[in-house]
């Protein structure tokens, strides 16, 4: 019985490798935060290393992102991150919303909620 369950799990893991997940690679920067705000170099480096992969329209994927179920987990994190704060579409937002987002980001970084521990 255990052999059948193990074989079934292996077959399932192999089969899910062929199910595609959406990749975040549009790189549309028309409304990028850097178009309206002068981002200092040191802050730009922090954003690039700690934020951009989940909070822009261009994600640099690690090698293991092609392996299921990791592919789905990463796609979910990126989609959620972009939904909450997308630096690539930031200047589309009304100014009051932009200011509020800045306040939220400061709060989350101060409380060590971001970046996620699993990515640092």
Secondary structure, DSSP 8 states (H G I E B T S, - for coil): -HHHHHHHHHHHHHHHTTS-----B----TT-GGGTS---HHHHHHHHHHTHHHHSSB----GGGGSTTHHHHHHHHHHHHHHH--TTSGGGS-HHHHHHHHHHHHHHHHTT-SS-GGG-
